Amino acid sequence: MESQEFVKELVDTVNAFCRTLDDRPPAYSYIPLKTDEERVRVMQSRLFNELRAADLFGTWLRTTPEFEVKTLMAKSAGEEMVHAGLLANRIRELGHEPFDYSPLPAQTAMFNALEGLTDTCQRIAGFSLAGESVATYLIQKSLQAQSVPEWIKQPYRRISSDEETHGSMPQEILKRYATTPERQDVARRAVAMRLVLFGEYLSSLDRWSMGKGPW
């Protein structure tokens, strides 16, 4: 399969997953939440995601042979830490401890699975293309929702702006490097894995943040 056609297949898969969230936006989007306590819980969980994202990019640097991909990962690690700082400061302003948070089991499983990816196309497809695309989609929904308070929208406007500046980056990398059946297969499987695990994380975050279960 031509790499451009292959990337379109992956993008269509991710977009289809995003559409399944339209009728019932998850707590991750802040839209269904009713109290600031619930909102802070979700923000703590999303702060953890930013920190683990920085960890992943940093961990992958040593084993990424492609120079331009290594450069992008280094920049992305710094950007994730900036985003983490925005969320941590906002949580403190609400009178809560940003790091008083134990990751949900599904969340831990998701990042552990991502950390185990060894191929550049796997990593970019599973983490950047699939995961960040879903996150960006839900950020946009939260920014448009009247039920989401301004104190939440403010840091996410900055985060959204940063994501938009390199939104096409994963696609361009995959078009360049996912050119063999083997690399396309591992990338396709990484996307499928990430979407399954992201779905489990979203469900557990719904239960935990709204007090319906321990996770």
C-alpha positions, 0 to 999 in steps of 0.5 A: 500500500502506498504510504499516503493511502496507508496514513489515510487509513489510519486517520480514518480509523482514529476519526471513526473512534472519535465520532463514537464519543460524540453522543456521550462525551467522556469525563476526559472532555470535562463536559458531563462533569457537575462539580469542581471536585470532579473537574479537578480529579480529571485535570489531575489525571490529565496532568499525569498524562502530560508527565508520562508523555514527556517521559515517553518521548525522553525514553525513546530518544536513545533508540530513535535512529531517525534524526528529524524524529529524534529532534521532534521527540526532544521538542515534544518532551519539553512541550509536554512539561510546559503543558503539565505546568499549566495544569499543575498551576491551575489545580493549585489555584483551586486549592488542591495538590496537583500530584495527589493522584494515583493513576488508574489501572487502565491508564497505567496499562496504556502507558506501559504498553506504549513504552514497550513499542520499539519501532518509530512507526509504531511509536508515532502511530500509536502515541502521536497519531492515535492518542494525541489526535483523540486528545485534541478532538476532545479538547476542541469539544470542551472549548466549545461546550458551555458546561465547561468553566472558563478556568478549565478552558484557559490552559487548554487554549494554550495546549490546543494552540501548541497541538495545532502547530504540529498536528500534521507531524505524525502523518508526515513521518508515517508517510516517509517511513511506513513504506513497507508491509512490515512497518505498516502492519506494526503501525496499524496494530499500534493504532488499534492497541492505543484506541482499545486502551484509550477507550478503557481509560476513558471508561474508568476515568468516567467511573472514578471522577464521578464517584461511581467506582474506584476506577 
